[in-house]
Amino acid sequence: MQILEAEVTDSNHLKLLSPIGLPPGSKIKISVEDPCDISDERETWLRLSLKNFESAFGDDEPEYSPGMIKELNKEFKP
């Protein structure tokens, strides 16, 4: 399954923003999302992300001393 974006050109036509890679005459199914719903969903995801980010990196986050490190990350460059 692919998720593609398209521009509505009129009430009967869509213009794909990128090629679909199917031959002419192929049958496809289209699911249409209301842009208002997308904004609400995005807002919900952003709030959830921020909440989890704050719990992982907030003021309560303990300080880790070098003695607590079990295995050094050899690729880390400060």
Contacts in CASP RR format, 6 or more apart in sequence:
PFRMAT RR
TARGET T0000
AUTHOR 0000-0000-0000
METHOD contacts of the structure
MODEL  1
MQILEAEVTDSNHLKLLSPIGLPPGSKIKISVEDPCDISDERETWLRLSL
KNFESAFGDDEPEYSPGMIKELNKEFKP
2 20 0 8 1.000
4 16 0 8 1.000
4 17 0 8 1.000
4 18 0 8 1.000
4 20 0 8 1.000
5 16 0 8 1.000
5 17 0 8 1.000
5 18 0 8 1.000
6 14 0 8 1.000
6 15 0 8 1.000
6 16 0 8 1.000
6 17 0 8 1.000
7 14 0 8 1.000
7 15 0 8 1.000
7 17 0 8 1.000
8 14 0 8 1.000
9 15 0 8 1.000
14 30 0 8 1.000
20 28 0 8 1.000
22 28 0 8 1.000
END
